[in-house]
Amino acid sequence: MVVLSERAAVRRLHDRLGFGPRPGDLDRGFAETRDRLLGAGPDAGAEATPMPDPGPPPGKPGKNADPAAKQQARKQTQAQATQAVSWWLDRMAAADLASVERLTWFWHGHFATSEQKVCSPRLMLAQNRAQRDHALGSFTDLARAMVVDPAMLLWLDGNSNKAGKPNENLSREFMELFTLGVGHYTEDDVREAARALTGWTAKRDATGAQLVAKRHDDGVKHILGTDGDYTTQSFVDLVLSRPESAPFVAGRVWFRLVSATPPPADVLNRLVAAYGSRRDIRALLRAITDEAAFHDSATSLVKQPVEWLAGLLRALGVRPAKLEDKTRTQLLAALRGMGQVPFQPPSVGGWAAGGAWLTTSAGVARLHAAQLVAEHADLGAVAKARDKAAAIGDLLGVDAWSDRTRTALAGVGGNVRQLSTVAACAPEYVVSG
């Protein structure tokens, strides 16, 4: 194992608990940086970027509606969805301490819900707010919020889940993908858990879910070896009390923030102990950063497109909200070309990880996005530097360039915007080493 230098470890903290460093962030020590990222202080940048209210989605035209009316409704919903994506990307860039946004992004992928089926940007933003509220808090509170979240109910067919005719989608995914993992429940558990979740309904033009008593099955259910008149919340508590739940959640956080290699048993035991009975996400993250693997130079992760772009915007001081509409549209199109748009995960399983993002088509889109950001960045300090490759590396928080990358950067050193573009697409920046 090659242990990272303290400066490299600080950069990794910003990469894994945020979206990468801003200028000056690497001048602080590891302990101070971790305390800041996992603290609960005010964030002026985030507070100055309040969540928009796009309003309710347009009413759904009837079957016999004029095609032009249907097209207009689709355009309105798409405009609201684009506003939501633009806002969140801007907030990622604006936050002074990006850890809350980074963990909100993580939970968005964990409790993956897509606007493409929900068809209500307002409800997607409401879910986003709930995930942010609990991003570094209690997983219990987060899970309780998600199981009755209106967007989640629409996404996993909660409206079809009623006494006498339970729908198993939410109960299955809640156990398999959100809390326990494959193999830790039976098909009977899925059916009985669906009964516990009956009665909740959500509407696209409303702001919250409703429990309709006559639709709820209040009989005794047999779930995970226990009997009881389980309600939604008592079902959540039962599942989270299972011995498999804490290792599963800790393992998912590890997979996305540390390494695709699962933690050894002794490491996992320490993480579970830190997570504790309060299911403390902040304590879990602190414990993760104490582990040797977090400081091992070999535990690299490919940045997801959103993480890469948010980090680039932060490093180069570019705010999407301040770009012209045309440029912002092009930036979002490039993000789509890379295969990842906030609020639009491909399935309830969320987005891929690792080398799945390193395709030729994604590389072309990444190059275009890097060009757009470079065109609006203040690169004066790089232009004045004698060693421009080192200067852009400092700006991006790259520890060192390989000989191959240095050669590529030398070839465009006469144009700092091209230099920035090439550096942003280099392996040393695309991969968090």
Disulfide bonds with the S-S distance in Angstrom:
none
